[in-house]
Amino acid sequence: MSSSEKSFVRDDELTTRVIAGETLVVPVRGRVGDLDSIYTLNEVASRIWQLIGEGFTVRRIVEIIGDEFEVESVEAERDVSELLASMEEAGLIRALKG
């Protein structure tokens, strides 16, 4: 499967909250929030987080981000790929096996 056809899922032990216009991702372990590991997402990252939750492939996420934020496809692909790699490394998401 090519990387553009990949899909990701969010870790089950996370909760997402939008507070004062900011998206916060909080790891929840054993029903307790890990307040030392809160992630704050900017507008683009928040949209990508939402699209991951909706099950879109990387290719489709890149298309949507390019359209909605009016960026060239090469830039959108680079930025989306970097963010997904960071999220995967942090354990926020994992790739679905296809």
N, CA, C and O atoms as a printed pandas DataFrame, in Angstrom:
     atom_number atom_name residue_name chain_id  residue_number  x_coord  y_coord  z_coord
0              1         N          MET        A               1    0.852   -1.178    0.000
1              2        CA          MET        A               1    0.000    0.000    0.000
2              3         C          MET        A               1    0.894    1.235    0.000
3              4         O          MET        A               1    1.801    1.344    0.825
4              5         N          SER        A               2    0.645    2.164   -0.915
5              6        CA          SER        A               2    1.442    3.386   -0.954
6              7         C          SER        A               2    1.097    4.254    0.244
7              8         O          SER        A               2    0.022    4.132    0.832
8              9         N          SER        A               3    2.027    5.131    0.593
9             10        CA          SER        A               3    1.802    5.969    1.772
10            11         C          SER        A               3    0.596    6.880    1.587
11            12         O          SER        A               3   -0.048    7.247    2.570
12            13         N          SER        A               4    0.274    7.254    0.348
13            14        CA          SER        A               4   -0.879    8.123    0.131
14            15         C          SER        A               4   -2.202    7.385    0.299
15            16         O          SER        A               4   -3.238    8.013    0.517
16            17         N          GLU        A               5   -2.177    6.063    0.199
17            18        CA          GLU        A               5   -3.389    5.271    0.384
18            19         C          GLU        A               5   -3.565    4.816    1.831
19            20         O          GLU        A               5   -4.566    4.183    2.170
20            21         N          LYS        A               6   -2.603    5.136    2.671
21            22        CA          LYS        A               6   -2.672    4.773    4.086
22            23         C          LYS        A               6   -3.790    5.522    4.787
23            24         O          LYS        A               6   -4.160    6.630    4.396
24            25         N          SER        A               7   -4.315    4.905    5.816
25            26        CA          SER        A               7   -5.249    5.563    6.727
26            27         C          SER        A               7   -4.719    5.378    8.138
27            28         O          SER        A               7   -3.985    4.432    8.424
28            29         N          PHE        A               8   -5.097    6.283    9.002
29            30        CA          PHE        A               8   -4.683    6.223   10.396
30            31         C          PHE        A               8   -5.906    6.217   11.294
31            32         O          PHE        A               8   -6.990    6.640   10.891
32            33         N          VAL        A               9   -5.726    5.738   12.502
33            34        CA          VAL        A               9   -6.763    5.837   13.529
34            35         C          VAL        A               9   -6.146    6.484   14.754
35            36         O          VAL        A               9   -4.946    6.377   15.005
36            37         N          ARG        A              10   -6.996    7.153   15.503
37            38        CA          ARG        A              10   -6.550    7.771   16.750
38            39         C          ARG        A              10   -6.377    6.698   17.819
39            40         O          ARG        A              10   -7.065    5.678   17.804
40            41         N          ASP        A              11   -5.467    6.934   18.732
41            42        CA          ASP        A              11   -5.300    6.043   19.878
42            43         C          ASP        A              11   -6.591    6.057   20.692
43            44         O          ASP        A              11   -7.202    7.110   20.873
44            45         N          ASP        A              12   -7.001    4.899   21.179
45            46        CA          ASP        A              12   -8.241    4.785   21.956
46            47         C          ASP        A              12   -8.167    5.483   23.306
47            48         O          ASP        A              12   -9.196    5.812   23.895
48            49         N          GLU        A              13   -6.967    5.705   23.792
49            50        CA          GLU        A              13   -6.816    6.275   25.134
50            51         C          GLU        A              13   -6.541    7.771   25.085
51            52         O          GLU        A              13   -5.713    8.290   25.833
52            53         N          LEU        A              14   -7.246    8.448   24.198
53            54        CA          LEU        A              14   -7.129    9.899   24.062
54            55         C          LEU        A              14   -8.514   10.512   24.118
55            56         O          LEU        A              14   -9.501    9.898   23.712
56            57         N          THR        A              15   -8.571   11.718   24.621
57            58        CA          THR        A              15   -9.807   12.478   24.543
58            59         C          THR        A              15   -9.476   13.821   23.911
59            60         O          THR        A              15   -8.380   14.350   24.099
60            61         N          THR        A              16  -10.406   14.361   23.176
61            62        CA          THR        A              16  -10.209   15.632   22.489
62            63         C          THR        A              16  -11.232   16.631   23.004
63            64         O          THR        A              16  -12.414   16.318   23.143
64            65         N          ARG        A              17  -10.755   17.835   23.284
65            66        CA          ARG        A              17  -11.642   18.908   23.735
66            67         C          ARG        A              17  -11.288   20.180   22.983
67            68         O          ARG        A              17  -10.117   20.443   22.707
68            69         N          VAL        A              18  -12.297   20.962   22.654
69            70        CA          VAL        A              18  -12.072   22.278   22.067
70            71         C          VAL        A              18  -12.423   23.296   23.138
71            72         O          VAL        A              18  -13.562   23.369   23.600
72            73         N          ILE        A              19  -11.420   24.083   23.526
73            74        CA          ILE        A              19  -11.593   25.076   24.584
74            75         C          ILE        A              19  -11.082   26.411   24.055
75            76         O          ILE        A              19   -9.931   26.523   23.633
76            77         N          ALA        A              20  -11.937   27.408   24.082
77            78        CA          ALA        A              20  -11.592   28.751   23.613
78            79         C          ALA        A              20  -10.990   28.708   22.210
79            80         O          ALA        A              20  -10.033   29.423   21.912
80            81         N          GLY        A              21  -11.561   27.864   21.355
81            82        CA          GLY        A              21  -11.122   27.782   19.976
82            83         C          GLY        A              21   -9.879   26.954   19.733
83            84         O          GLY        A              21   -9.441   26.833   18.589
84            85         N          GLU        A              22   -9.293   26.378   20.779
85            86        CA          GLU        A              22   -8.111   25.531   20.622
86            87         C          GLU        A              22   -8.488   24.077   20.833
87            88         O          GLU        A              22   -9.268   23.750   21.727
88            89         N          THR        A              23   -7.929   23.208   20.006
89            90        CA          THR        A              23   -8.155   21.774   20.152
90            91         C          THR        A              23   -7.074   21.199   21.043
91            92         O          THR        A              23   -5.883   21.357   20.774
92            93         N          LEU        A              24   -7.495   20.531   22.105
93            94        CA          LEU        A              24   -6.577   19.889   23.039
94            95         C          LEU        A              24   -6.763   18.383   22.952
95            96         O          LEU        A              24   -7.890   17.887   22.947
96            97         N          VAL        A              25   -5.656   17.659   22.882
97            98        CA          VAL        A              25   -5.671   16.201   22.877
98            99         C          VAL        A              25   -5.015   15.765   24.177
99           100         O          VAL        A              25   -3.858   16.094   24.441
100          101         N          VAL        A              26   -5.767   15.018   24.990
101          102        CA          VAL        A              26   -5.291   14.611   26.313
102          103         C          VAL        A              26   -5.262   13.091   26.400
103          104         O          VAL        A              26   -6.296   12.443   26.237
104          105         N          PRO        A              27   -4.084   12.513   26.655
105          106        CA          PRO        A              27   -4.022   11.072   26.901
106          107         C          PRO        A              27   -4.745   10.735   28.203
107          108         O          PRO        A              27   -4.560   11.407   29.218
108          109         N          VAL        A              28   -5.565    9.696   28.167
109          110        CA          VAL        A              28   -6.294    9.249   29.354
110          111         C          VAL        A              28   -5.871    7.816   29.631
111          112         O          VAL        A              28   -6.136    6.915   28.835
112          113         N          ARG        A              29   -5.224    7.615   30.743
113          114        CA          ARG        A              29   -4.747    6.282   31.122
114          115         C          ARG        A              29   -5.446    5.886   32.419
115          116         O          ARG        A              29   -5.369    6.604   33.417
116          117         N          GLY        A              30   -6.110    4.771   32.401
117          118        CA          GLY        A              30   -6.792    4.315   33.609
118          119         C          GLY        A              30   -7.827    5.308   34.106
119          120         O          GLY        A              30   -7.996    5.499   35.310
120          121         N          ARG        A              31   -8.529    5.949   33.148
121          122        CA          ARG        A              31   -9.597    6.912   33.440
122          123         C          ARG        A              31   -9.098    8.203   34.065
123          124         O          ARG        A              31   -9.898    8.989   34.573
124          125         N          VAL        A              32   -7.789    8.437   34.039
125          126        CA          VAL        A              32   -7.223    9.671   34.578
126          127         C          VAL        A              32   -6.500   10.393   33.447
127          128         O          VAL        A              32   -5.716    9.784   32.719
128          129         N          GLY        A              33   -6.761   11.684   33.299
129          130        CA          GLY        A              33   -6.081   12.454   32.269
130          131         C          GLY        A              33   -4.631   12.702   32.637
131          132         O          GLY        A              33   -4.322   13.051   33.776
132          133         N          ASP        A              34   -3.746   12.522   31.673
133          134        CA          ASP        A              34   -2.320   12.780   31.865
134          135         C          ASP        A              34   -2.066   14.237   31.501
135          136         O          ASP        A              34   -1.762   14.552   30.351
136          137         N          LEU        A              35   -2.191   15.115   32.477
137          138        CA          LEU        A              35   -2.116   16.548   32.221
138          139         C          LEU        A              35   -0.724   17.012   31.825
139          140         O          LEU        A              35   -0.566   18.129   31.332
140          141         N          ASP        A              36    0.290   16.173   32.032
141          142        CA          ASP        A              36    1.648   16.524   31.612
142          143         C          ASP        A              36    1.863   16.268   30.126
143          144         O          ASP        A              36    2.891   16.660   29.574
144          145         N          SER        A              37    0.921   15.625   29.483
145          146        CA          SER        A              37    1.080   15.251   28.070
146          147         C          SER        A              37   -0.057   15.779   27.204
147          148         O          SER        A              37   -0.533   15.082   26.309
148          149         N          ILE        A              38   -0.487   16.991   27.465
149          150        CA          ILE        A              38   -1.553   17.594   26.669
150          151         C          ILE        A              38   -0.952   18.146   25.379
151          152         O          ILE        A              38    0.094   18.794   25.397
152          153         N          TYR        A              39   -1.617   17.886   24.276
153          154        CA          TYR        A              39   -1.187   18.391   22.975
154          155         C          TYR        A              39   -2.178   19.457   22.523
155          156         O          TYR        A              39   -3.388   19.230   22.533
156          157         N          THR        A              40   -1.669   20.612   22.130
157          158        CA          THR        A              40   -2.494   21.690   21.604
158          159         C          THR        A              40   -2.296   21.739   20.096
159          160         O          THR        A              40   -1.168   21.845   19.616
160          161         N          LEU        A              41   -3.384   21.663   19.356
161          162        CA          LEU        A              41   -3.311   21.620   17.898
162          163         C          LEU        A              41   -3.702   22.967   17.300
163          164         O          LEU        A              41   -4.672   23.592   17.730
164          165         N          ASN        A              42   -2.935   23.403   16.303
165          166        CA          ASN        A              42   -3.303   24.625   15.599
166          167         C          ASN        A              42   -4.465   24.328   14.644
167          168         O          ASN        A              42   -4.966   23.205   14.601
168          169         N          GLU        A              43   -4.882   25.324   13.892
169          170        CA          GLU        A              43   -6.065   25.171   13.039
170          171         C          GLU        A              43   -5.905   24.048   12.010
171          172         O          GLU        A              43   -6.814   23.239   11.824
172          173         N          VAL        A              44   -4.755   24.001   11.350
173          174        CA          VAL        A              44   -4.531   22.971   10.332
174          175         C          VAL        A              44   -4.441   21.593   10.982
175          176         O          VAL        A              44   -5.056   20.639   10.505
176          177         N          ALA        A              45   -3.681   21.486   12.064
177          178        CA          ALA        A              45   -3.548   20.202   12.761
178          179         C          ALA        A              45   -4.898   19.735   13.296
179          180         O          ALA        A              45   -5.192   18.539   13.279
180          181         N          SER        A              46   -5.715   20.662   13.765
181          182        CA          SER        A              46   -7.059   20.313   14.249
182          183         C          SER        A              46   -7.903   19.717   13.131
183          184         O          SER        A              46   -8.625   18.740   13.332
184          185         N          ARG        A              47   -7.800   20.320   11.947
185          186        CA          ARG        A              47   -8.570   19.814   10.807
186          187         C          ARG        A              47   -8.073   18.425   10.396
187          188         O          ARG        A              47   -8.875   17.543   10.090
188          189         N          ILE        A              48   -6.752   18.234   10.390
189          190        CA          ILE        A              48   -6.193   16.923   10.060
190          191         C          ILE        A              48   -6.644   15.896   11.090
191          192         O          ILE        A              48   -6.994   14.774   10.725
192          193         N          TRP        A              49   -6.641   16.260   12.373
193          194        CA          TRP        A              49   -7.094   15.381   13.453
194          195         C          TRP        A              49   -8.543   14.956   13.204
195          196         O          TRP        A              49   -8.896   13.788   13.369
196          197         N          GLN        A              50   -9.373   15.919   12.805
197          198        CA          GLN        A              50  -10.778   15.624   12.507
198          199         C          GLN        A              50  -10.883   14.655   11.327
199          200         O          GLN        A              50  -11.660   13.702   11.372
200          201         N          LEU        A              51  -10.108   14.898   10.285
201          202        CA          LEU        A              51  -10.160   14.051    9.091
202          203         C          LEU        A              51   -9.671   12.635    9.383
203          204         O          LEU        A              51  -10.195   11.672    8.823
204          205         N          ILE        A              52   -8.672   12.501   10.252
205          206        CA          ILE        A              52   -8.225   11.171   10.678
206          207         C          ILE        A              52   -9.389   10.447   11.345
207          208         O          ILE        A              52   -9.640    9.273   11.072
208          209         N          GLY        A              53  -10.093   11.154   12.217
209          210        CA          GLY        A              53  -11.236   10.570   12.915
210          211         C          GLY        A              53  -12.353   10.141   11.982
211          212         O          GLY        A              53  -13.134    9.247   12.306
212          213         N          GLU        A              54  -12.426   10.782   10.821
213          214        CA          GLU        A              54  -13.449   10.440    9.834
214          215         C          GLU        A              54  -12.988    9.341    8.878
215          216         O          GLU        A              54  -13.746    8.919    8.004
216          217         N          GLY        A              55  -11.746    8.877    9.042
217          218        CA          GLY        A              55  -11.266    7.732    8.274
218          219         C          GLY        A              55  -10.720    8.016    6.887
219          220         O          GLY        A              55  -10.595    7.098    6.077
220          221         N          PHE        A              56  -10.393    9.263    6.595
221          222        CA          PHE        A              56   -9.867    9.599    5.275
222          223         C          PHE        A              56   -8.451    9.063    5.079
223          224         O          PHE        A              56   -7.686    8.940    6.035
224          225         N          THR        A              57   -8.113    8.746    3.829
225          226        CA          THR        A              57   -6.746    8.338    3.496
226          227         C          THR        A              57   -5.844    9.567    3.514
227          228         O          THR        A              57   -6.315   10.704    3.495
228          229         N          VAL        A              58   -4.540    9.315    3.552
229          230        CA          VAL        A              58   -3.573   10.413    3.516
230          231         C          VAL        A              58   -3.774   11.240    2.246
231          232         O          VAL        A              58   -3.754   12.470    2.297
232          233         N          ARG        A              59   -3.966   10.579    1.121
233          234        CA          ARG        A              59   -4.172   11.307   -0.143
234          235         C          ARG        A              59   -5.354   12.260   -0.040
235          236         O          ARG        A              59   -5.260   13.418   -0.445
236          237         N          ARG        A              60   -6.459   11.778    0.498
237          238        CA          ARG        A              60   -7.662   12.629    0.597
238          239         C          ARG        A              60   -7.453   13.756    1.605
239          240         O          ARG        A              60   -7.920   14.873    1.384
240          241         N          ILE        A              61   -6.758   13.476    2.708
241          242        CA          ILE        A              61   -6.458   14.524    3.689
242          243         C          ILE        A              61   -5.639   15.625    3.024
243          244         O          ILE        A              61   -5.920   16.809    3.213
244          245         N          VAL        A              62   -4.627   15.243    2.244
245          246        CA          VAL        A              62   -3.792   16.222    1.539
246          247         C          VAL        A              62   -4.653   17.072    0.601
247          248         O          VAL        A              62   -4.495   18.292    0.554
248          249         N          GLU        A              63   -5.554   16.444   -0.139
249          250        CA          GLU        A              63   -6.432   17.178   -1.058
250          251         C          GLU        A              63   -7.302   18.177   -0.304
251          252         O          GLU        A              63   -7.425   19.334   -0.706
252          253         N          ILE        A              64   -7.901   17.722    0.785
253          254        CA          ILE        A              64   -8.797   18.585    1.561
254          255         C          ILE        A              64   -8.028   19.753    2.160
255          256         O          ILE        A              64   -8.487   20.893    2.092
256          257         N          ILE        A              65   -6.869   19.487    2.745
257          258        CA          ILE        A              65   -6.068   20.554    3.359
258          259         C          ILE        A              65   -5.630   21.557    2.292
259          260         O          ILE        A              65   -5.692   22.766    2.515
260          261         N          GLY        A              66   -5.190   21.065    1.142
261          262        CA          GLY        A              66   -4.800   21.962    0.055
262          263         C          GLY        A              66   -5.940   22.871   -0.369
263          264         O          GLY        A              66   -5.745   24.071   -0.563
264          265         N          ASP        A              67   -7.129   22.300   -0.514
265          266        CA          ASP        A              67   -8.299   23.081   -0.925
266          267         C          ASP        A              67   -8.737   24.070    0.150
267          268         O          ASP        A              67   -8.942   25.250   -0.135
268          269         N          GLU        A              68   -8.878   23.595    1.376
269          270        CA          GLU        A              68   -9.424   24.438    2.441
270          271         C          GLU        A              68   -8.468   25.544    2.884
271          272         O          GLU        A              68   -8.908   26.624    3.278
272          273         N          PHE        A              69   -7.166   25.280    2.823
273          274        CA          PHE        A              69   -6.194   26.265    3.299
274          275         C          PHE        A              69   -5.428   26.918    2.149
275          276         O          PHE        A              69   -4.474   27.664    2.369
276          277         N          GLU        A              70   -5.863   26.624    0.910
277          278        CA          GLU        A              70   -5.329   27.251   -0.290
278          279         C          GLU        A              70   -3.806   27.180   -0.361
279          280         O          GLU        A              70   -3.127   28.197   -0.500
280          281         N          VAL        A              71   -3.282   25.953   -0.263
281          282        CA          VAL        A              71   -1.845   25.726   -0.403
282          283         C          VAL        A              71   -1.612   24.759   -1.559
283          284         O          VAL        A              71   -2.474   23.946   -1.894
284          285         N          GLU        A              72   -0.442   24.863   -2.155
285          286        CA          GLU        A              72   -0.070   23.972   -3.256
286          287         C          GLU        A              72   -0.041   22.529   -2.769
287          288         O          GLU        A              72    0.236   22.269   -1.598
288          289         N          SER        A              73   -0.324   21.601   -3.659
289          290        CA          SER        A              73   -0.400   20.193   -3.266
290          291         C          SER        A              73    0.927   19.671   -2.723
291          292         O          SER        A              73    0.932   18.844   -1.811
292          293         N          VAL        A              74    2.050   20.135   -3.264
293          294        CA          VAL        A              74    3.360   19.684   -2.776
294          295         C          VAL        A              74    3.565   20.121   -1.325
295          296         O          VAL        A              74    4.040   19.347   -0.493
296          297         N          GLU        A              75    3.202   21.365   -1.035
297          298        CA          GLU        A              75    3.332   21.879    0.333
298          299         C          GLU        A              75    2.367   21.164    1.275
299          300         O          GLU        A              75    2.741   20.803    2.391
300          301         N          ALA        A              76    1.134   20.959    0.833
301          302        CA          ALA        A              76    0.150   20.262    1.665
302          303         C          ALA        A              76    0.614   18.845    1.960
303          304         O          ALA        A              76    0.502   18.378    3.094
304          305         N          GLU        A              77    1.135   18.155    0.949
305          306        CA          GLU        A              77    1.600   16.784    1.145
306          307         C          GLU        A              77    2.755   16.733    2.145
307          308         O          GLU        A              77    2.783   15.872    3.024
308          309         N          ARG        A              78    3.696   17.650    2.009
309          310        CA          ARG        A              78    4.835   17.697    2.925
310          311         C          ARG        A              78    4.367   17.963    4.359
311          312         O          ARG        A              78    4.766   17.262    5.289
312          313         N          ASP        A              79    3.524   18.973    4.530
313          314        CA          ASP        A              79    3.068   19.347    5.871
314          315         C          ASP        A              79    2.229   18.247    6.515
315          316         O          ASP        A              79    2.404   17.943    7.695
316          317         N          VAL        A              80    1.321   17.652    5.746
317          318        CA          VAL        A              80    0.486   16.571    6.279
318          319         C          VAL        A              80    1.355   15.380    6.665
319          320         O          VAL        A              80    1.174   14.795    7.733
320          321         N          SER        A              81    2.292   15.023    5.803
321          322        CA          SER        A              81    3.175   13.881    6.089
322          323         C          SER        A              81    3.998   14.106    7.349
323          324         O          SER        A              81    4.147   13.200    8.169
324          325         N          GLU        A              82    4.536   15.319    7.504
325          326        CA          GLU        A              82    5.323   15.637    8.697
326          327         C          GLU        A              82    4.469   15.557    9.959
327          328         O          GLU        A              82    4.901   15.006   10.971
328          329         N          LEU        A              83    3.258   16.105    9.898
329          330        CA          LEU        A              83    2.388   16.079   11.076
330          331         C          LEU        A              83    1.979   14.652   11.421
331          332         O          LEU        A              83    1.996   14.273   12.591
332          333         N          LEU        A              84    1.613   13.860   10.422
333          334        CA          LEU        A              84    1.222   12.475   10.687
334          335         C          LEU        A              84    2.379   11.690   11.294
335          336         O          LEU        A              84    2.174   10.889   12.206
336          337         N          ALA        A              85    3.588   11.913   10.797
337          338        CA          ALA        A              85    4.761   11.230   11.356
338          339         C          ALA        A              85    4.974   11.630   12.813
339          340         O          ALA        A              85    5.279   10.780   13.651
340          341         N          SER        A              86    4.815   12.911   13.119
341          342        CA          SER        A              86    4.962   13.385   14.502
342          343         C          SER        A              86    3.891   12.798   15.410
343          344         O          SER        A              86    4.178   12.381   16.532
344          345         N          MET        A              87    2.657   12.767   14.919
345          346        CA          MET        A              87    1.559   12.205   15.707
346          347         C          MET        A              87    1.765   10.710   15.942
347          348         O          MET        A              87    1.498   10.201   17.030
348          349         N          GLU        A              88    2.239   10.019   14.914
349          350        CA          GLU        A              88    2.481    8.579   15.051
350          351         C          GLU        A              88    3.617    8.330   16.046
351          352         O          GLU        A              88    3.526    7.434   16.886
352          353         N          GLU        A              89    4.668    9.112   15.950
353          354        CA          GLU        A              89    5.801    8.971   16.867
354          355         C          GLU        A              89    5.391    9.245   18.312
355          356         O          GLU        A              89    5.900    8.607   19.234
356          357         N          ALA        A              90    4.472   10.194   18.513
357          358        CA          ALA        A              90    3.995   10.533   19.854
358          359         C          ALA        A              90    2.966    9.533   20.372
359          360         O          ALA        A              90    2.563    9.602   21.534
360          361         N          GLY        A              91    2.536    8.599   19.514
361          362        CA          GLY        A              91    1.559    7.599   19.933
362          363         C          GLY        A              91    0.121    8.082   19.893
363          364         O          GLY        A              91   -0.760    7.458   20.484
364          365         N          LEU        A              92   -0.126    9.194   19.197
365          366        CA          LEU        A              92   -1.486    9.722   19.109
366          367         C          LEU        A              92   -2.309    8.984   18.059
367          368         O          LEU        A              92   -3.528    8.862   18.187
368          369         N          ILE        A              93   -1.635    8.494   17.022
369          370        CA          ILE        A              93   -2.302    7.765   15.944
370          371         C          ILE        A              93   -1.481    6.532   15.594
371          372         O          ILE        A              93   -0.314    6.409   15.964
372          373         N          ARG        A              94   -2.128    5.620   14.868
373          374        CA          ARG        A              94   -1.399    4.469   14.335
374          375         C          ARG        A              94   -1.959    4.161   12.956
375          376         O          ARG        A              94   -3.138    4.384   12.678
376          377         N          ALA        A              95   -1.089    3.644   12.103
377          378        CA          ALA        A              95   -1.497    3.308   10.739
378          379         C          ALA        A              95   -2.353    2.055   10.753
379          380         O          ALA        A              95   -2.085    1.108   11.491
380          381         N          LEU        A              96   -3.384    2.067    9.927
381          382        CA          LEU        A              96   -4.206    0.872    9.747
382          383         C          LEU        A              96   -3.479   -0.069    8.813
383          384         O          LEU        A              96   -2.856    0.360    7.842
384          385         N          LYS        A              97   -3.558   -1.328    9.103
385          386        CA          LYS        A              97   -2.976   -2.334    8.211
386          387         C          LYS        A              97   -3.975   -2.583    7.091
387          388         O          LYS        A              97   -5.162   -2.794    7.341
388          389         N          GLY        A              98   -3.489   -2.558    5.859
389          390        CA          GLY        A              98   -4.410   -2.673    4.742
390          391         C          GLY        A              98   -4.368   -3.929    4.013
391          392         O          GLY        A              98   -5.116   -4.110    3.052
